[in-house]
Structure formats: C-alpha cells, structure tokens
C-alpha cells in the first residue's frame, strides 16, 4: 500500500512540476541497480564485471 502511494505521489510530482526528464533517469538507475544485484549473485558475474 505504501509503495503505491509513493509511486503515485512521484508521478503527480513529475506531472505537476513538468520534470519528465526524471523518468528515464530513474529507469536507468533501476536497471543498473538490478544488473549489479544480478551480477553479484550469478555465475555470469565474471562476464558482467567488465561492463562496469
């Protein structure tokens, strides 16, 4: 429940303040974070480390 309200509040902030450039920035940060988590717990880690 709290997670939905945070997302909704963030989207309302973006819409009200016209900060549309924040959406791709947040998505890139989430993708890189997910890739780092995946790289640390995967046997493919030695192949992903050169990307960073």
URFEN-V181485 format. One line per field, one symbol per residue. burial: # if it has 9 or more other ideal C-beta (glycine too) atoms within 8 Angstrom, else .. A space follows every 10 residues. Layout:
burial->???
//
This chain:
burial->.......... ..##...... .......... ....##.##. ....#..#.. ..
//
